[in-house]
Amino acid sequence: PVSAGRYICIEVADNGCGISEDAKLKIFEPFYTTKFFGRGLGMSAALGIIKAHRGAIQLTSSPGLGAAFTIYLPLQESTAATHASLTDTPGMLWQGHGMILLVEDEQTVLEIARDMLAMLGYTVITATNGQEALTAYRENSAEISIVVTDIEMPVMDGSQLIQELKKLDRQLPIIISSGFGDDDVNLRTDCAEVAGMLSKPYNFSQLQEVLKQVASGMQ
């Protein structure tokens, strides 16, 4: 639901085969795709950006009759109002800066997360296991400001990586990304060493919020 007011309406439609009822229920979920190859980033990221601007998106589709996405964005009444909204309204599209080391062994998740981090203003370098990440950090430690790492990985897992990174820099902010739940993370990791946590699958807004909190703690 959106607040009462005046909105700009943008509609994108086609006359294709339409979207099934099952796909309509999942289409805004992060990592969801109906294609064999694909990142499943587009609709999840679009929804996050639209919600960050206090808007909404509506999907209508029937098999064989195409699909239409209708976007509603709040209308700004004046230049002054626009400036006030962009500077004073919480939840707008926050942007970070600097370099992030992203560690993830699942290629699809790695690509999606990398793209979302880039959309949030970060330069991203990647690694697929803890050992690769440790090497990458040693080579780029002067530029890396935040590490986002999975827990369950081959060669060296996230828990071991955190221990090794903290030996190099005790103040380095590390965000854990895990699909096994907070209890599993707490059992395997010293929470005092962690700046933030993301539960898979996470969306654009959730990633943005965690990074915003971590970045604010670095100032």
N, C-alpha and C positions, 0 to 999 in steps of 0.2 A: 504493500500500500504506500501511496505517496501523499504528501500534505496537499491540502486544497490550495489552488492558485492557478496562475497562467503558465502554460507549458508550450514549448516548441515541439512539434511532432515530426519525426522523421520515419519514413517507412521504406523498407527494402523488401522487395517481393520478387518472386519468380513464378513461372508456370510449369515447373518440373513435376517430378513424380510425387512430391509431398513428403511429409515426415510421419513415420509411424507413431502410434500412441506410446509405445515403449521408449522410442528414441526421444520423444518430446519430454518425457519424465526425467531423462538423464542428460539432455543436451547441454545444460549449463554446469554440469559436474566437471571439476578439473580432471584432466587426463582422459575424458571420454571421447571416443571417436568411432565412427561407423566404417572407417576406412582401414584397410590392412596396414597401410603405412600412413602415419599421421601423428601429430603431437597432441591433439585434443585441447589446444591452448585457446583458440579463437573466442569461443562463446564464453568460457569461464572468465577470461581476461576482460572481454567486452562488458560482461555483467559487473565485474568489480569496478571498472572505470566509470560506468554509468551510475552505479550506486554511490561512488565517491563524490559524484557531482549532484547528488540528491535527486536522481532521476529514476526511471524504471524502464523495463523492456517487456514487451508482450509478444508472444508467439501464437500465430494462428495457422493451422495447416490441416489439410485433408488429403488422404491418399489419392493421387491422380489429379489433384487440383492446385498443386504448387504450395508455396509457403510464404508467409509474410512476417517480418520482424518489425514491430512498431516501437520506436524509442521516444520516450518523453523526457525532456530536459527543462528544468525551470527557467522561465523567461525573466531576464534581468530588466528592470524598468529604466535604468539610467546608467551612465558610465560610473557615477559615484556609487550607485548600488552594486554594480559589478565589482568595483575595486574593493568595497567593504566585504562583499561575499567571499572573494578570493582570499582576502587576508584574515578575515575573522571567523569564517565558518569552519568548525572542526570537521574532519573526515574528507576534506578535499584531496585531490591527487597529490599526495606528498611525494617528494623526490629526495633520494639520497645522493651521495657522491663518494668517489673513491673506488678502491678495488676490493672485490670479494673473491675468496677462494671457495668454490663450490665442489663438494665431494659427494659423489653419488655413483653407484655401480650399475643402476638400471638406466640404459641409454635414453629411453623415452622420457623418463622423469628428469634426467639430467638436462635434456634439451629444453623441456618445458620450463624448468626452474631457471635455466640460464636466460631464456628469452624474457621471462617475467622480471628477473633482476635487471636486465638491460633496460626494460621499459621503466623501471624505477630509478634509472639514472646511474647505475653502477657499471664499472668495467669488471668483467667476469673472467677468471681463469678457472679451469676445471681439472678434476682428477677423478679416477674411477675406483680408487682404493686408498687406504690410509698411507701406504708407502709412497705412492705417487704424490699424494697431497703433501707429505712431509718434505719431499724433494722440492716440490713447487714452492712451498712456503720458504724454505731456506734460500731459494733463488730469487724470491720476490718479497722478502719480509719487510723491506722498507716501504713498499707500496700497499701491501695487503692490510686492510683495516678490520675486516670481519671474516670469519670462517663459518660456512654453513655446511654441516656434514651429516651424512646418514650414519646409522649405528651398525647395522648388519652389512658387512662388506668382506670380500675375500682379501687375503694377504695380510692386511692389518685393519681391524675393525675400528669403528668410531671411538670406542672407549680408549683403546690404546693410542689412537691418534691424538685425542685430547690430552692425555698424559704427556706425550712427547712434545706437543705444541706448547703446553704450559711450562715445560722445562726451558723452552726457548724464549717465551714471553709470558709472564704471569698475568699481564693485563690484557692479553688478546681476547676480544669478545668472540665466543663460539656459540653458534646456534645449532641445536640438534634437530634433525628431521628423522622421524621414525614412524613406522606403521604398526608398531607393537604395543603402543599405549604408554602412558606416563609411568605406570607401575614398573614395567620392564625397564624403562630408561632409568628410573630411580635406583633400581637394583644394580644396574651395570655401570652407573656413572655418578660421580660426586656432583650433586646439584650445585654446590658452591662454585664449581668450575665452569658452569654453563650460564650464558647470558640470556638465552631464550630457547623455547621449544616449539616445534611445528609438528602437528600430527598429520600423517599422510592419510588420504590425499588432501592437500591444502590448496586453497584458491588464491587468486591474486590479492584480494583484500586482506586475507589472513597473513600472507607473506609481508605485505606492506606494513601491517600493524606491528608485527614482531620486529621488523627492521627499524621502524620508527621509534619504538621503545628502546631498542638497543642503542641506536644512534644518539638518542637524547641522553642516555646514560654516559656517553663518551664525551659529552661537551663539558 
